[in-house]
Amino acid sequence: MRYKLAVFDLDGTLLDSLKDLWASVNVILKAHNHPERSLEEIRQFVGNGSVKLIERAVPAGTSKEEEKIIHDEYKEYYDKHCNDLTKAYDGILDVLKVLKNNGVKLAILSNKPNFTVEKLNDIYFEGLFEIARGSLPEVAVKPAPDSLLRILEELQISKEDTVYIGDSDVDVNTAKNAGVDEIAVTWGFRDKDFLEANGATTFANKCEELLDLI
Ligand SMILES: O=C(O)COP(=O)(O)O
Protein backbone atom coordinates (compact mmCIF):
# COMPACT_ATOMS: atom_id res chain seq x y z
CA MET A 1 0.00 0.00 0.00
CA ARG A 2 1.14 3.55 -0.70
CA TYR A 3 0.05 5.01 2.68
CA LYS A 4 0.28 3.97 6.35
CA LEU A 5 -2.73 6.03 7.40
CA ALA A 6 -6.03 6.75 5.63
CA VAL A 7 -8.21 9.40 7.30
CA PHE A 8 -11.82 9.56 6.12
CA ASP A 9 -14.43 12.29 6.21
CA LEU A 10 -17.79 10.93 7.43
CA ASP A 11 -20.84 12.66 5.86
CA GLY A 12 -20.97 12.01 2.13
CA THR A 13 -17.84 9.82 2.21
CA LEU A 14 -18.57 6.87 4.49
CA LEU A 15 -22.21 7.57 5.34
CA ASP A 16 -25.12 8.72 3.22
CA SER A 17 -26.47 10.90 6.02
CA LEU A 18 -28.13 13.74 4.12
CA LYS A 19 -31.76 12.80 4.82
CA ASP A 20 -31.29 12.72 8.59
CA LEU A 21 -29.48 16.07 8.52
CA TRP A 22 -32.27 17.52 6.38
CA ALA A 23 -35.10 16.10 8.49
CA SER A 24 -33.51 17.23 11.77
CA VAL A 25 -32.86 20.80 10.61
CA ASN A 26 -36.45 21.06 9.41
CA VAL A 27 -37.98 19.76 12.66
CA ILE A 28 -36.24 22.56 14.56
CA LEU A 29 -36.90 25.26 11.93
CA LYS A 30 -40.58 24.33 11.99
CA ALA A 31 -40.68 24.42 15.79
CA HIS A 32 -39.46 28.04 15.52
CA ASN A 33 -42.02 28.88 12.82
CA HIS A 34 -39.33 29.30 10.15
CA PRO A 35 -39.64 28.01 6.56
CA GLU A 36 -38.25 24.54 5.95
CA ARG A 37 -35.27 23.87 3.66
CA SER A 38 -35.13 21.53 0.68
CA LEU A 39 -32.87 18.48 0.54
CA GLU A 40 -30.74 20.24 -2.09
CA GLU A 41 -30.31 23.31 0.09
CA ILE A 42 -29.20 21.19 3.04
CA ARG A 43 -26.75 19.33 0.76
CA GLN A 44 -25.09 22.65 -0.02
CA PHE A 45 -25.17 23.85 3.60
CA VAL A 46 -23.41 20.78 5.05
CA GLY A 47 -19.63 20.63 5.29
CA ASN A 48 -18.44 23.25 7.76
CA GLY A 49 -19.99 21.79 10.91
CA SER A 50 -23.30 22.20 12.70
CA VAL A 51 -22.88 25.88 13.67
CA LYS A 52 -22.49 26.86 9.99
CA LEU A 53 -25.25 24.49 8.94
CA ILE A 54 -27.74 26.28 11.20
CA GLU A 55 -26.36 29.73 10.31
CA ARG A 56 -27.04 28.92 6.64
CA ALA A 57 -30.45 27.32 7.26
CA VAL A 58 -32.16 30.01 9.35
CA PRO A 59 -33.88 32.88 7.53
CA ALA A 60 -31.95 36.13 7.00
CA GLY A 61 -32.46 38.47 9.93
CA THR A 62 -32.59 35.74 12.61
CA SER A 63 -30.90 37.05 15.74
CA LYS A 64 -27.66 35.46 16.94
CA GLU A 65 -29.40 34.56 20.21
CA GLU A 66 -32.15 32.65 18.42
CA GLU A 67 -29.61 31.05 16.08
CA LYS A 68 -27.74 29.70 19.10
CA ILE A 69 -30.93 28.30 20.63
CA ILE A 70 -31.84 26.66 17.32
CA HIS A 71 -28.33 25.22 17.06
CA ASP A 72 -28.44 23.73 20.56
CA GLU A 73 -31.87 22.22 19.93
CA TYR A 74 -30.74 20.88 16.55
CA LYS A 75 -27.65 19.20 18.03
CA GLU A 76 -29.68 17.50 20.72
CA TYR A 77 -32.38 16.38 18.27
CA TYR A 78 -29.96 15.22 15.57
CA ASP A 79 -27.92 13.17 18.00
CA LYS A 80 -31.08 11.15 18.75
CA HIS A 81 -32.09 10.91 15.07
CA CYS A 82 -28.73 10.63 13.31
CA ASN A 83 -29.42 7.06 12.28
CA ASP A 84 -33.10 7.07 11.26
CA LEU A 85 -32.49 7.19 7.50
CA THR A 86 -28.69 7.12 7.28
CA LYS A 87 -26.79 4.23 5.72
CA ALA A 88 -23.21 3.37 4.88
CA TYR A 89 -22.39 3.67 1.17
CA ASP A 90 -22.51 0.30 -0.58
CA GLY A 91 -19.22 -1.56 -0.42
CA ILE A 92 -17.40 0.88 1.85
CA LEU A 93 -17.22 -1.47 4.83
CA ASP A 94 -15.52 -4.15 2.72
CA VAL A 95 -13.02 -1.62 1.38
CA LEU A 96 -12.17 -0.53 4.93
CA LYS A 97 -11.65 -4.15 5.98
CA VAL A 98 -9.28 -4.81 3.06
CA LEU A 99 -7.28 -1.68 3.87
CA LYS A 100 -7.01 -2.65 7.52
CA ASN A 101 -6.01 -6.23 6.64
CA ASN A 102 -3.26 -4.76 4.47
CA GLY A 103 -1.83 -2.84 7.42
CA VAL A 104 -3.27 0.61 6.72
CA LYS A 105 -4.32 2.44 9.90
CA LEU A 106 -7.76 4.04 9.61
CA ALA A 107 -9.28 7.15 11.17
CA ILE A 108 -12.37 9.32 10.79
CA LEU A 109 -12.22 13.11 10.88
CA SER A 110 -15.53 14.94 10.57
CA ASN A 111 -16.85 18.41 11.29
CA LYS A 112 -19.89 16.81 12.94
CA PRO A 113 -20.21 17.07 16.72
CA ASN A 114 -17.75 14.64 18.30
CA PHE A 115 -20.36 12.67 20.28
CA THR A 116 -22.40 12.01 17.12
CA VAL A 117 -19.30 10.77 15.29
CA GLU A 118 -18.49 8.40 18.14
CA LYS A 119 -22.05 7.11 18.13
CA LEU A 120 -22.15 6.49 14.36
CA ASN A 121 -18.71 4.88 14.50
CA ASP A 122 -19.99 2.41 17.10
CA ILE A 123 -23.08 1.63 15.02
CA TYR A 124 -21.38 1.14 11.64
CA PHE A 125 -17.69 0.43 11.72
CA GLU A 126 -17.00 -2.56 13.95
CA GLY A 127 -13.90 -1.11 15.63
CA LEU A 128 -12.05 -0.62 12.31
CA PHE A 129 -10.98 2.93 13.12
CA GLU A 130 -8.12 3.80 15.48
CA ILE A 131 -9.65 7.24 15.98
CA ALA A 132 -13.17 8.50 15.18
CA ARG A 133 -13.12 12.24 15.70
CA GLY A 134 -15.63 15.01 15.21
CA SER A 135 -15.34 18.68 16.06
CA LEU A 136 -13.92 19.41 19.50
CA PRO A 137 -14.50 22.79 21.18
CA GLU A 138 -10.79 23.51 21.58
CA VAL A 139 -9.72 22.62 18.01
CA ALA A 140 -10.40 24.64 14.82
CA VAL A 141 -12.75 22.80 12.44
CA LYS A 142 -11.84 21.73 8.87
CA PRO A 143 -10.56 23.16 6.56
CA ALA A 144 -8.12 24.26 9.28
CA PRO A 145 -5.43 21.56 9.38
CA ASP A 146 -5.29 21.40 13.20
CA SER A 147 -7.56 18.41 13.80
CA LEU A 148 -5.96 16.34 11.04
CA LEU A 149 -2.44 17.12 12.22
CA ARG A 150 -3.46 16.18 15.75
CA ILE A 151 -4.51 12.72 14.54
CA LEU A 152 -1.15 12.25 12.79
CA GLU A 153 0.62 13.18 15.99
CA GLU A 154 -1.51 10.84 18.11
CA LEU A 155 -0.84 7.94 15.75
CA GLN A 156 2.80 8.92 15.14
CA ILE A 157 2.43 8.88 11.35
CA SER A 158 4.13 11.37 9.00
CA LYS A 159 2.34 13.62 6.51
CA GLU A 160 3.99 11.75 3.63
CA ASP A 161 2.47 8.48 4.84
CA THR A 162 -1.05 9.90 5.15
CA VAL A 163 -3.97 10.42 2.77
CA TYR A 164 -7.21 12.26 3.53
CA ILE A 165 -10.36 11.08 1.74
CA GLY A 166 -13.47 13.26 1.48
CA ASP A 167 -16.36 14.41 -0.67
CA SER A 168 -16.19 18.19 -0.38
CA ASP A 169 -14.09 21.27 -1.06
CA VAL A 170 -13.68 21.54 2.73
CA ASP A 171 -12.00 18.12 2.70
CA VAL A 172 -9.74 18.95 -0.28
CA ASN A 173 -8.64 22.12 1.47
CA THR A 174 -8.12 20.37 4.81
CA ALA A 175 -5.67 17.97 3.17
CA LYS A 176 -3.89 20.78 1.32
CA ASN A 177 -3.67 22.93 4.47
CA ALA A 178 -2.21 19.99 6.39
CA GLY A 179 0.22 19.10 3.60
CA VAL A 180 -1.09 15.58 3.04
CA ASP A 181 -2.34 13.89 -0.13
CA GLU A 182 -6.07 13.92 -0.79
CA ILE A 183 -8.56 11.78 -2.64
CA ALA A 184 -11.92 13.29 -3.59
CA VAL A 185 -14.84 10.86 -3.78
CA THR A 186 -17.62 11.64 -6.23
CA TRP A 187 -20.50 9.65 -4.65
CA GLY A 188 -21.08 12.22 -1.88
CA PHE A 189 -22.57 15.69 -1.47
CA ARG A 190 -20.56 17.53 -4.17
CA ASP A 191 -20.09 16.68 -7.85
CA LYS A 192 -16.82 16.08 -9.66
CA ASP A 193 -16.77 19.37 -11.59
CA PHE A 194 -17.21 21.33 -8.40
CA LEU A 195 -14.46 19.35 -6.65
CA GLU A 196 -12.11 19.81 -9.60
CA ALA A 197 -12.81 23.55 -9.69
CA ASN A 198 -11.88 23.59 -5.99
CA GLY A 199 -8.49 21.99 -6.49
CA ALA A 200 -9.16 18.25 -6.25
CA THR A 201 -6.76 16.26 -8.40
CA THR A 202 -7.31 12.61 -7.49
CA PHE A 203 -10.79 11.10 -7.71
CA ALA A 204 -12.52 7.90 -6.68
CA ASN A 205 -15.82 7.37 -8.50
CA LYS A 206 -16.56 4.02 -6.83
CA CYS A 207 -15.41 2.96 -3.40
CA GLU A 208 -13.46 -0.06 -4.73
CA GLU A 209 -11.19 2.43 -6.57
CA LEU A 210 -9.87 3.51 -3.18
CA LEU A 211 -7.98 0.23 -2.92
CA ASP A 212 -5.76 1.13 -5.89
CA LEU A 213 -5.35 4.75 -4.84
CA ILE A 214 -4.42 4.02 -1.21
O1 LIG B 1 -21.18 18.29 9.77
C1 LIG B 1 -20.72 18.72 8.71
O2 LIG B 1 -20.88 19.89 8.31
C2 LIG B 1 -19.94 17.86 7.80
O3 LIG B 1 -19.57 16.64 8.33
P1 LIG B 1 -18.33 15.92 7.60
O4 LIG B 1 -17.13 16.70 8.01
O5 LIG B 1 -18.39 14.51 8.14
O6 LIG B 1 -18.60 15.98 6.11
The ligand as an ORCA input file, in Angstrom:
! r2SCAN-3c Opt
* xyz 0 1
  O     -21.184     18.292      9.771
  C     -20.723     18.724      8.707
  O     -20.884     19.885      8.314
  C     -19.938     17.859      7.805
  O     -19.567     16.643      8.329
  P     -18.331     15.918      7.597
  O     -17.130     16.699      8.010
  O     -18.389     14.511      8.135
  O     -18.599     15.979      6.111
*
